[in-house]
């Protein structure tokens, strides 16, 4: 009796569902069902159930259970897989950083801070510098920004009017916050083989409310930078600031939130690197040739080019062709845009012309943050060969 009762109940439920389904069938649906194979009927049944459920589920567990018990179609499986794919960042522009003179005898490839790309908030300037012995950046002021110096080859000394001194070696970084005012010098080491000292310097804008903060330095040594291997060791990421594939950077080094990743992609290597959504981002290629974008929509970018990405998207896709002669190395940088005006004149970055004029006056009169500049000269600047 119980078995018979269950059978009758089951039939009643099926008949009831079919009755409800029939209300949603159009003549075209019936013709389609008539000509369909068993697989197509199952797929159509899934579609019909989807139509019915929004009007009838109301937390009805039995109907939900029935719907999920039907085998999903291949289309459903593909859709589920696609939901895990990160939306790629598209290239907005890519251009060569042309080499020029800077400071006293230094050579730089400037990309950000040129007519090609100016005030890409929060980024103000990016220099790929090469400084030979006898050249350098002697005593000079700053106000209103932060600088990030990443040494790639050789060594650089720095010294400021507050008594701070330091030395950067290959792979070391220095984060300097100019704040209300600082005067410092950056000079290369005299390498025994006479080779140049090479690195990157990125200028980052400070939020308006922090432009009057006290200056500070924060160093990050090469051995402190976490490293993650991706794609079976074909890709190496140095996580200077931010995160990559489950590895976080070790220090919060700048007031303005910035991600900075040093990425090496060997021939045949691929990486999908997520970036914070809505942040401005770019990649500067230090060496080699890299393919950027999803497969089928890739763009080849050569060394010394800056690639600017659109804000939309979740990740950057990078690859080096398996037949490439050498690896590609690039820095991938992202930062939170600042909703403020940028008025820059040389080393002073403020939000109005009046503030820039005031910065000049303060520097010349040794006041409002520049008091210690009065009569100060750096020791390393005196070593300059004229």
Beta strands, then each sheet from edge to edge (+ up, - down):
strand 1: 91-96
strand 2: 99-102
strand 3: 106-110
strand 4: 123-131
strand 5: 136-142
strand 6: 145-153
strand 7: 156-160
strand 8: 165-168
strand 9: 173-177
strand 10: 182-188
strand 11: 197-205
strand 12: 216-220
strand 13: 226-230
strand 14: 235-241
strand 15: 243-244
strand 16: 247-248
strand 17: 258-265
strand 18: 270-274
strand 19: 280-287
strand 20: 289-292
strand 21: 299-302
strand 22: 305-309
strand 23: 315-319
strand 24: 328-335
strand 25: 343-345
strand 26: 348-350
sheet 1: 1+ 22- 19+ 24- 17+ 14- 13+
sheet 2: 2+ 3- 4+ 11- 6+ 9- 12+
sheet 3: 5+ 10- 7+ 8-
sheet 4: 15+ 16-
sheet 5: 18+ 23- 20+ 21-
sheet 6: 25+ 26-
end
